[in-house]
Amino acid sequence: MCSDVYKDISIKPIFLNLFLLVAVFISNAAVGVTVISHHSVDVKSLTTSQLRRIYTMRQLQWPSSVRIKVYVLPSSHLIHKNFCKESLRIFPYQLDRIWNKLTFSGLGVAPTVVNNHEELLRVVSTTPGAIGYIDNVNKEGHVNVIEIK
């Protein structure tokens, strides 16, 4: 009988920790990131692999041969971190290393960094071929939303 009491007591912290872990996961998942493009881009969906090729600067043109102009938020920005982890499935520091290698070797250029969410939305909506990401988007027709599969 005593052993049954101890089993109940030791299991409760496990369930509490599991509950807290799930709650943290759900709250992080709620901060979704939406990939957007200039309204002239006719791509409606991309795979994670295609999106990663664009953001690692290996795919430089859209299927229509229009040059892709990549915009990002600063590496320390929460939306950027979520974008890297959720959409690209890599860590932000890994993406920074790729961009630094391209830049310092002279083989390519890093994306254009903008200061905040509003500026990113503005430059993507006004730059043909542009792609970016934000934490939510109004369906006003200024940008296209790209679904990530």
N, C-alpha and C positions, 0 to 999 in steps of 0.2 A: 504494500500500500504506500509506503514512504517513497518507493522508487517512482510510482506513478505521479506523485506530486512534483518531484524533481524534473521529470520528463516534461510536464506542462510548463514549468517555470523556464526551462532551457529552450523550449521551442518558441515561446513568445517573443524573445528578442530577435530570433531569426525571421519570424513573420513581420515584425515591426521594421527590421532593416530591409526586407524584401519590399514591403509596402512603400517605404521611403524611396527606394531605388526606382520603383515604377513611377512614383509621383514625379521625381526629378526627370525621368526620361520623357514622360508625357508633357511636362512643362517646357522642356527643351524642344520637343517635336512641335509644339504649338507655335514656336517662332520659326515659321516656314519662310523659305526664300523663294521668290518668283523670278525666273529668268525672263528678261524682256529684250526686245530688239526694236530697231527703227521700223516704222510702219511700212517701209519699202521692202523689207526682208520677207520673202515669201515662204520661209521655213516655219512650220507650225509645231514640229516636235523634233527632239534630238535624243539620242541615247546618251547615257552617262559617258560612254567612251568618246562619242563625237564632241560633247561639251568639254571634256577634259582635253581633247586635241586642240580645240579652239583656245582654251585658257592657258595651255602650255605653249601656245604660239606655233603649233605644228600645222594647223589648218588655217590658212591665211585668207581664203576666199569662200564666199557662199557658193552654192551650186550654180547660181546665175552669173558667176565670175565677178561679182562685186566684192571689193576688198573688205574684210572684216576689221572693224575698229573696236578693240576690246577696252572696256572701262571697268575699273574696280574701285572699291573703297579701300582705305588704308588697312594694312595687315592686322592692326590691333582692333579694328572695328568689329563689334559682335556680329553684325550681319555678314561681314566677310568671313569670319570664322565659321559661322553656320553654313554659309554657301560652300566653303571648301569641304567641310565634313559631310554635309548632307547631299549636295549636288555633285561635287567632283569626287567625293570619297577619298580625299587625301587631306593631310594636315596643312594648315596655312604655311608653316615653315618649309614644307616640301615644295610648295608652289613658289615661295620666295627664292628658294635655292635654284629652281629651274630658270626663273626670270633673271637672277643674278648671273648664272652661267651664260645665258644667251647674250646678255648685255656686255659682260666683261670679255667674252670671247670674240665679240663682234659679229656673231652669227645671227643676231636678231635683236629685237627691242622688246622691252617689257610693256605691259598694258599701261594705259593712262590712268593714273590714280586721281580720283576726285575726293573732295573733302567730306561730303555728306550725301545722304540719301536723296535729298531734293536736287542737288547738283547732278548726281548720276542720272536721275530721271530726266532732267532737262537736257543734258548732253546726248543721251541716247535718243530722245525724241527729236532732236534737231540734227543728228549726224547720220547721213545715209550709210547703211551697212553696219551700224553700231549694235553692240550687244552689251548687256549689263545685268544686274540683279538688284532687287530691292526686297524689303520685307513684306510689302503689300502694294497692290496697284489698283488704282481706280480704273474702271472700264470706260475711259473717256475717249478711246480711239487714238490717243497720242502715241502709243507704243503697242507692239504686239506682245502677247504673252506666249512664251515657248514652253511647251510641255516637255518634261524630262521623263523618259521611259527607262 
